[in-house]
Amino acid sequence: MSDAAQPTAAEVRAAAEAVKTALDRHLAAVERRSGEEDPAVYDAFNELAAAAEAYDELLYDRYDEVTPFEIPGEDTLPPYTGPEEPSALSVLIRRDYAVAEPQRLMAQARRVEAADGEGPGVEASNTVHGALGLLFGEFEPDEIASRHKEFGLEEGDSTLWVTAADESADPGEWLEAPFEEADPERVVCRFDVSAVFDEELDDDIDDIDDADDDDGDEDDDGDLPELDEDLDTNLDTDSDTDTDEDEDDEDSAGEPARLEADR
């Protein structure tokens, strides 16, 4: 950042004062809260987080210093303020993709053109933009999600929100701005998919595998020799038993021979 764009010392000082004010408001809201999901506490928390983040950025830009505080992300939804018995619902879905293989994407679009009999004169499939329009116009979003690799796409994060409404919207009412009224406080439930969760799961599995390996090393050092000793003992016992049985068989075989001689 250039010197001209750097914040002034007064701006940094003002940001620090804003943090102090937000801290006092947050404490006051906590002291007066009416329950675990008091919206006043939630609002005060967000104000404090925003003030702290702004101060941290200005402090770094001006003095190349940081604060020891980590601003947590929003892992939970705000308190629900919608109707207790919703009479209508809206389902909002967002899925992110990266165009990993443009050539594969356009090849699939050309197959759609050929199947539809559009003919070689149509050039929509020769661009990524046109190919995306063809594929998403031909296939349902759920089918795109399940076959994204076939279309040269790489899956990113996705989320689904189920929001409550007081009444059903009139046909065509919200089509011009379909996501403008996505109110988090009216979300009945939501479902998120992210590679972040997979990484956390992989870390947990690695920890379990490491623990299993440690246990396995102890077994290798302690239990296997005992098994070898038991195996040797059993083999010795079996050998003795077999020898005794052989001797008994020889004795049994000798008695009929002697009887024949007596006759």
C-alpha positions in Angstrom: 0.0 0.0 0.0 1.4 3.4 -0.9 1.9 6.1 1.7 -0.9 8.2 0.2 -3.4 5.4 0.7 -2.4 4.6 4.2 -4.9 5.4 7.0 -4.0 8.3 9.3 -3.1 7.8 13.0 -6.4 9.6 13.8 -8.4 7.0 11.8 -6.7 4.2 13.6 -7.4 5.8 16.9 -11.1 6.3 15.9 -11.3 2.6 15.0 -9.9 1.6 18.4 -12.5 3.8 20.1 -15.2 2.1 18.0 -14.0 -1.2 19.3 -14.3 0.0 22.9 -17.8 1.3 22.3 -18.9 -2.0 20.6 -17.3 -3.9 23.5 -19.4 -2.0 26.0 -22.6 -2.5 24.0 -22.0 -6.2 23.7 -21.4 -6.6 27.4 -24.6 -4.6 28.2 -26.6 -6.7 25.7 -25.3 -9.9 27.4 -26.2 -8.6 30.8 -29.7 -7.8 29.7 -30.3 -10.8 27.5 -33.7 -12.6 27.7 -32.6 -16.0 26.5 -29.9 -18.0 24.7 -31.0 -16.6 21.3 -31.6 -13.0 22.2 -31.4 -11.0 18.9 -29.9 -8.0 20.7 -26.9 -10.1 21.8 -26.5 -11.4 18.2 -26.6 -7.8 16.8 -24.1 -6.6 19.4 -21.8 -9.5 18.6 -21.8 -8.7 14.9 -21.1 -5.0 15.6 -18.2 -5.9 17.8 -16.8 -8.3 15.2 -17.1 -5.7 12.5 -15.4 -3.0 14.6 -12.6 -5.3 15.6 -12.0 -6.4 12.1 -11.9 -2.8 10.8 -9.5 -1.8 13.6 -7.2 -4.8 12.8 -7.0 -3.9 9.1 -6.3 -0.2 9.8 -3.7 -1.1 12.4 -1.9 -3.3 10.0 -2.1 -0.8 7.1 -0.7 2.0 9.2 1.7 0.3 11.6 2.2 -3.2 10.1 0.9 -4.7 13.4 -2.0 -7.0 14.2 -4.2 -7.7 17.1 -4.2 -11.0 19.1 -7.9 -11.5 18.4 -9.4 -13.9 15.9 -12.8 -13.0 14.5 -14.9 -16.2 14.4 -17.0 -16.9 11.4 -20.8 -17.3 11.5 -21.2 -21.0 12.1 -24.9 -20.7 13.1 -27.9 -18.9 11.8 -29.4 -15.8 13.5 -32.4 -16.4 15.6 -35.5 -17.4 13.6 -38.0 -14.5 13.3 -40.4 -16.0 10.7 -43.9 -17.3 11.2 -44.3 -20.1 13.7 -46.6 -22.0 11.2 -45.4 -21.1 7.7 -48.0 -21.3 5.0 -45.4 -21.1 2.2 -41.7 -22.0 1.6 -38.9 -20.9 -0.7 -36.0 -23.2 -1.4 -32.8 -21.3 -2.4 -29.9 -23.3 -3.8 -26.4 -22.2 -4.7 -23.8 -24.5 -6.2 -20.4 -23.3 -7.3 -18.3 -24.9 -10.1 -15.0 -24.3 -11.7 -14.6 -24.9 -15.4 -11.7 -27.4 -15.1 -11.7 -28.8 -18.7 -13.2 -26.3 -21.2 -12.6 -28.7 -24.1 -14.6 -31.5 -22.5 -17.3 -28.9 -21.7 -17.6 -27.8 -25.3 -17.5 -31.4 -26.6 -20.5 -32.3 -24.4 -22.3 -29.3 -25.7 -21.6 -30.3 -29.3 -23.2 -33.7 -28.5 -26.3 -32.0 -27.3 -26.4 -29.9 -30.5 -26.0 -33.1 -32.6 -28.8 -34.9 -30.7 -31.1 -31.9 -31.1 -30.4 -31.7 -34.8 -29.3 -28.1 -34.6 -26.7 -28.7 -37.3 -23.1 -27.4 -37.8 -24.3 -23.9 -38.4 -24.9 -23.3 -34.7 -21.7 -22.1 -33.0 -22.9 -21.8 -29.4 -20.9 -24.9 -28.4 -17.7 -23.4 -29.6 -17.4 -21.1 -26.6 -17.4 -21.8 -22.9 -20.2 -19.3 -22.4 -22.4 -20.9 -25.1 -21.6 -24.4 -24.0 -22.7 -23.7 -20.4 -25.9 -22.2 -21.7 -26.6 -25.4 -23.8 -25.8 -27.8 -21.0 -27.7 -26.1 -18.2 -30.6 -25.6 -20.6 -30.6 -29.3 -21.5 -30.0 -30.9 -18.0 -31.6 -30.4 -14.7 -29.3 -28.8 -12.0 -29.4 -32.0 -10.0 -28.2 -34.0 -13.0 -25.4 -31.4 -13.6 -24.4 -31.9 -9.9 -24.2 -35.7 -10.2 -22.4 -35.6 -13.6 -20.3 -32.5 -13.2 -17.0 -34.4 -14.0 -18.5 -35.5 -17.4 -19.0 -31.9 -18.3 -15.5 -30.8 -17.4 -16.6 -29.0 -14.2 -15.1 -29.1 -10.8 -17.5 -29.0 -7.8 -17.1 -26.3 -5.2 -19.1 -25.3 -2.2 -22.9 -25.5 -2.2 -25.7 -24.5 0.1 -29.5 -25.0 0.3 -31.7 -22.7 2.3 -35.3 -23.5 3.2 -37.0 -20.2 4.1 -40.4 -19.5 5.5 -42.9 -17.1 4.0 -46.2 -15.7 5.2 -48.0 -16.5 2.0 -47.2 -17.8 -1.5 -45.9 -15.3 -4.0 -47.9 -14.4 -7.1 -46.7 -15.9 -10.4 -43.8 -13.9 -11.7 -43.6 -11.6 -8.7 -40.0 -12.2 -7.7 -38.5 -13.4 -11.0 -36.6 -10.1 -11.7 -34.7 -10.3 -8.4 -35.1 -13.9 -7.2 -32.4 -13.8 -4.4 -33.1 -10.2 -3.1 -35.2 -11.3 -0.2 -33.0 -14.2 1.1 -33.5 -13.3 4.8 -31.3 -15.4 7.1 -33.7 -14.8 9.9 -36.5 -16.7 8.0 -34.3 -19.8 7.3 -36.1 -22.9 8.7 -33.1 -25.1 7.9 -30.0 -25.1 5.7 -27.6 -27.7 4.3 -24.0 -26.9 3.3 -21.5 -28.9 1.4 -17.8 -27.8 1.3 -14.4 -29.2 0.8 -13.5 -27.6 4.2 -15.6 -30.3 5.9 -13.9 -33.0 3.9 -10.5 -31.7 5.0 -11.6 -31.7 8.7 -12.9 -35.3 8.3 -9.6 -36.4 6.6 -7.6 -34.9 9.6 -9.8 -36.8 12.0 -9.3 -40.0 10.1 -5.5 -39.4 10.0 -5.5 -39.0 13.7 -7.4 -42.3 14.2 -5.0 -44.1 11.8 -2.0 -42.7 13.7 -3.5 -43.9 16.9 -4.1 -47.4 15.4 -0.5 -47.5 14.1 0.8 -46.7 17.6 -1.3 -49.5 19.1 -0.2 -51.9 16.4 3.5 -51.2 17.2 2.9 -52.2 20.8 1.2 -55.4 19.7 4.1 -56.2 17.4 6.6 -55.8 20.3 4.6 -57.6 22.9 2.0 -60.1 21.7 3.7 -61.7 18.7 6.6 -63.4 20.7 4.0 -64.8 23.1 2.1 -66.2 20.1 5.3 -67.8 18.8 6.0 -69.4 22.2 2.5 -70.8 22.3 2.8 -72.1 18.8 6.1 -73.9 19.6 4.5 -75.4 22.8 1.5 -76.7 20.8 3.8 -78.1 18.1 5.9 -79.9 20.8 2.8 -81.3 22.4 1.4 -82.5 19.1 4.7 -84.2 18.3 4.7 -86.0 21.6 1.1 -87.1 21.1 1.8 -88.4 17.6 4.8 -90.4 18.9 2.8 -92.0 21.6 0.0 -92.8 19.2 2.6 -94.4 16.8 4.0 -96.6 19.6 0.5 -97.7 20.6 -0.2 -98.6 16.9 3.0 -100.6 16.8 2.0 -102.5 19.9 -1.5 -103.1 18.6 0.0 -104.4 15.4 2.4 -106.8 17.2 -0.3 -108.5 19.3 -2.2 -110.1 16.3 1.2 -111.3 15.0 2.0 -113.1 18.2 -1.4 -114.7 18.2 -0.9 -116.1 14.8 2.4 -117.6 15.9 0.8 -119.3 18.9 -1.8 -120.9 16.6 
